[in-house]
Structure formats: C-alpha cells, structure tokens
Amino acid sequence: MGRFSYEGQTHADLDDRALAHVQMVVANKLRRGEPFYFTWKDDPSIGHGRTSVWIHPSCTMVFTYHGGRRPPLNRLWVEALSQLANTPGGLRLIPEPSQVDEMQVDDSGQIQ
C-alpha cells in the first residue's frame, strides 16, 4: 500500500499500482501547467467522507511506494484518469479498465 502525501498534512493510502497511475497523471498535468483537484475517499478509520486538494506546481507532494519496483502502467487507465483530471470535478480514482495496454516508464519518467 502506497501513500500520496500533500503539503505534509494530508494523505491518501492507495495501492502501489493505482498510485503509480495517479503520479503519471499528476506529472503530466503539472508539466503542462494545468492545476486541478484531486479527490479521494477517506479511510473509514477517520470517517466516511472524502478529501479534495488543489494540485498546483508550488504544492508539496510525496508519492511513497511500499514495493521497490515500478509497476507497469496501463495506458487506458492513465488516459481515463487524465480525462477526469480535465473535468471541473478533477481527478479521482476509478477502477482500472479490464482491457490492458501496458507501457513501461523508466526512472526519469520517460515512456519506453
């Protein structure tokens, strides 16, 4: 289980595979100078609500992975998440599409 931390105070615990897809979408959006909302469901231990954060270039984010290997990315999931990030409601985690079009990304973020 990985963790997305925002501004050192707020965090979301996500599966490493889901977190890798979120990281790709966040990086792509910020690389283009496009701030957006990211919303997730809170852990039941702190209630059954949700948290939304405004993602922008000057915010502090940390993506922490439990596993040591970068999971392969599903291009279709990245595209679906990116489309959500472009809506007024912003990015939120949705189930991975059953069809998989995997792409490999190296440590510098380049698609191989």
N, C-alpha and C positions, 0 to 999 in steps of 0.2 A: 504494500500500500504506500503510495507516494503522497506528497503534500505540496500544495500550492500555498505559499505564504505571501501576503500582501501587506506592505507597509509595516512589517514586523509585528502586527497585532492580529490580523485576521487570517484564517487559513481554511483550506478545504482539503480533506483527505480523499484522494482519488486513486483508483487502480493505476499502476505504473503505465499500462498501455494507454488508458484514457488520458493520463497526464501528459504523455508524450505528444498526443494529438492536440491537446489544448495548447501546449507550448509552441507547436508549429504554427497554429493559427494566430496566437498572440504575437509571435515573432514576425510573421508576415504582415499583420495589420500595423504593427508599430514601425516596421521597416518602411511602410508606405505613408507613415504619418497619420494614421487613422485611429484615433481613440474610440473606445467603445465600452459598453457594460459587459461584465462577466457575472453571471448569476449561478448559484448552486444551492442545493437543498442542504440545510444544516443537519449535522449529526443528531440523531434522536436524543443523545445524552444532554444536549443543550437546548432541546425543544424541537418542534417540528416545522420551524419556519424556513426562511431562505435568506441568503445574503447576496447583495449585489455590490460590486465595486466598479469604479470608473477606471478603466485601464488607459493610461496615457504614458508618453515617453519618460516623464520625470518621476513616475511612481517606482517604488522598490518592490520587486517581485523575486521570489526564490522558488525554484522547482526542485524538490528533493525527491529522489527516487530510492525505493527500497532495494531494488535489484541493481546489479552492476553493469548490465548490458542494455543498450538502447533497443527497445522493441521495434520491429518493423512497423512502418506506418501504412495505413490503409488510405490510399488516395481518395477513395469515395467518401470516407469518414471526414477527412480533412476538408474536402470540398463542401460537405453538408454543414460542418461546424462553421466554416468560413462564411457560408451564406447566412447562417443565423447571426453571426457577429455583425453582418451588414444591415440587420434589421433594427428598428427602434428598441426592441427588447434586448438586443445584444446576444452574446454568446452564452449558451447553456449546454450542458452535457446531454446528449441524446444517445440512444443505443447505437452501437456500431452496425452499419449495414451488413446484411448476411453475405452479400457479394463482396469479395475482397480483391482489390487491385493494389498489391503491396509495392511500396517504394522504400529504398534504403536511403538513410540520411547519415552522412559522416559526422564526426565530432565538431566540424566547423559549421554544420547546418546545411551543407550542400547536398542536394538530391543526387543520388547516383543511379 
